[in-house]
Amino acid sequence: MDKTLHDLGAILLKAVPTFVLLLLLNAYLNAIFFKPLKAVLQKRREATDGAREAAEASQKAAAERAAEYDAKLRDARTVIYREQEEMRKRWLAEQAQHVEEAHQKTRELVQTAKHQLDQELAFARHELSQTASDLADQITNTLLERRVN
């Protein structure tokens, strides 16, 4: 067993330079390769996160602008609909006024026509009365002449 321990100690003693070399290689690789690589990866991660945050902020701002545009568009439509409704009411009022004027003119024409018909009727009655009286006189004269003859 002593021989085994002694051989093991000799192997360990020969392994010390390899272990030291591995430690030095590890320190060298960390200083020369892994630290710059970690720094580059960290910068890349920060840039990616920054770009992602900027994109999210841009999307949020675009959504806010879209909502604002929608609200303005809705307000504009409301104003347009209100103006159209006012114009429609004005047109209806004008149309009702024109219809009322036409009714008034028609009433006046009817009144004028009635008055004229009344005058013509009175004239016709007077003429008829005059003619009836003349005819009655003629009939009476004719009958009396026949009796006398």
C-alpha positions as CSV (number, residue, x, y, z in Angstrom):
1,M,0.0,0.0,0.0
2,D,2.9,2.3,0.6
3,K,4.0,1.8,-2.9
4,T,0.6,2.7,-4.2
5,L,0.5,5.9,-2.1
6,H,4.0,6.7,-3.2
7,D,3.0,6.2,-6.9
8,L,-0.1,8.2,-6.4
9,G,2.0,11.0,-4.8
10,A,4.3,10.9,-7.8
11,I,1.4,11.1,-10.2
12,L,0.0,14.0,-8.3
13,L,3.3,15.7,-8.3
14,K,3.5,15.3,-12.1
15,A,-0.1,16.6,-12.4
16,V,0.6,19.8,-10.5
17,P,2.2,21.6,-13.6
18,T,-0.8,20.4,-15.7
19,F,-3.2,21.8,-13.1
20,V,-1.3,25.1,-12.9
21,L,-1.3,25.2,-16.7
22,L,-5.1,24.6,-16.7
23,L,-5.6,27.4,-14.2
24,L,-3.5,29.8,-16.2
25,L,-5.3,28.8,-19.4
26,N,-8.6,29.3,-17.7
27,A,-7.5,32.8,-16.5
28,Y,-6.2,33.6,-19.9
29,L,-9.3,32.5,-21.7
30,N,-11.5,34.4,-19.2
31,A,-9.5,37.6,-19.7
32,I,-9.0,37.4,-23.5
33,F,-12.1,35.6,-24.8
34,F,-14.9,35.2,-22.3
35,K,-14.9,38.7,-20.8
36,P,-15.1,40.5,-24.2
37,L,-17.7,37.9,-25.4
38,K,-19.8,38.5,-22.2
39,A,-19.5,42.3,-22.8
40,V,-20.6,41.9,-26.4
41,L,-23.5,39.7,-25.5
42,Q,-24.5,42.1,-22.7
43,K,-24.5,45.0,-25.2
44,R,-26.4,42.9,-27.7
45,R,-29.0,42.0,-25.0
46,E,-29.3,45.7,-24.0
47,A,-29.7,46.8,-27.6
48,T,-32.3,44.1,-28.2
49,D,-34.2,45.0,-25.1
50,G,-33.9,48.7,-25.9
51,A,-35.2,48.0,-29.4
52,R,-38.0,45.8,-28.0
53,E,-39.0,48.6,-25.6
54,A,-38.8,51.2,-28.3
55,A,-41.0,49.0,-30.5
56,E,-43.5,48.5,-27.7
57,A,-43.5,52.3,-27.0
58,S,-44.0,52.9,-30.7
59,Q,-46.9,50.5,-30.9
60,K,-48.5,52.0,-27.8
61,A,-48.1,55.5,-29.3
62,A,-49.5,54.3,-32.7
63,A,-52.5,52.7,-30.8
64,E,-53.1,56.0,-29.0
65,R,-52.9,57.9,-32.2
66,A,-55.3,55.5,-33.9
67,A,-57.7,55.9,-31.0
68,E,-57.4,59.6,-31.2
69,Y,-58.0,59.6,-35.0
70,D,-61.0,57.3,-34.4
71,A,-62.4,59.8,-31.9
72,K,-61.9,62.7,-34.2
73,L,-63.4,60.8,-37.1
74,R,-66.4,59.9,-34.9
75,D,-66.8,63.6,-33.9
76,A,-66.5,64.7,-37.5
77,R,-69.2,62.2,-38.5
78,T,-71.4,63.5,-35.7
79,V,-71.0,67.0,-36.9
80,I,-71.7,66.1,-40.5
81,Y,-74.8,64.1,-39.4
82,R,-76.0,67.0,-37.3
83,E,-75.5,69.4,-40.2
84,Q,-77.3,67.0,-42.6
85,E,-80.2,66.8,-40.2
86,E,-80.4,70.5,-39.8
87,M,-80.4,70.9,-43.6
88,R,-83.1,68.3,-44.0
89,K,-85.2,70.1,-41.4
90,R,-84.7,73.4,-43.2
91,W,-85.7,71.7,-46.5
92,L,-88.7,70.2,-45.0
93,A,-89.7,73.6,-43.5
94,E,-89.2,75.3,-46.9
95,Q,-91.2,72.5,-48.6
96,A,-94.0,72.9,-46.0
97,Q,-93.9,76.7,-46.6
98,H,-94.1,76.2,-50.4
99,V,-97.0,73.7,-49.9
100,E,-98.8,76.2,-47.6
101,E,-98.3,79.0,-50.2
102,A,-99.7,76.7,-52.9
103,H,-102.7,75.9,-50.6
104,Q,-103.2,79.6,-50.0
105,K,-103.0,80.4,-53.7
106,T,-105.4,77.5,-54.4
107,R,-107.8,78.8,-51.8
108,E,-107.7,82.3,-53.3
109,L,-108.3,80.9,-56.7
110,V,-111.2,78.9,-55.4
111,Q,-112.6,81.9,-53.6
112,T,-112.2,84.0,-56.8
113,A,-113.9,81.3,-58.8
114,K,-116.8,81.0,-56.3
115,H,-117.3,84.7,-56.3
116,Q,-117.2,84.8,-60.1
117,L,-119.7,81.9,-60.2
118,D,-121.9,83.6,-57.7
119,Q,-121.9,86.7,-59.9
120,E,-122.6,84.7,-63.0
121,L,-125.4,82.8,-61.1
122,A,-126.9,86.1,-60.0
123,F,-126.6,87.5,-63.5
124,A,-128.1,84.3,-65.0
125,R,-131.0,84.4,-62.5
126,H,-131.7,88.0,-63.3
127,E,-131.5,87.2,-67.0
128,L,-133.7,84.1,-66.4
129,S,-136.2,86.1,-64.4
130,Q,-136.3,88.8,-67.1
131,T,-136.7,86.3,-69.8
132,A,-139.3,84.4,-67.8
133,S,-141.2,87.5,-67.3
134,D,-141.0,88.4,-71.0
135,L,-142.0,84.8,-72.0
136,A,-144.9,84.9,-69.5
137,D,-146.1,88.2,-71.1
138,Q,-145.8,86.7,-74.6
139,I,-147.6,83.5,-73.6
140,T,-150.3,85.6,-72.0
141,N,-150.6,87.8,-75.1
142,T,-150.7,84.8,-77.4
143,L,-153.4,83.1,-75.4
144,L,-155.4,86.2,-75.1
145,E,-155.2,86.8,-78.9
146,R,-156.3,83.3,-79.6
147,R,-159.3,83.6,-77.3
148,V,-160.2,86.9,-78.9
149,N,-159.9,85.5,-82.4
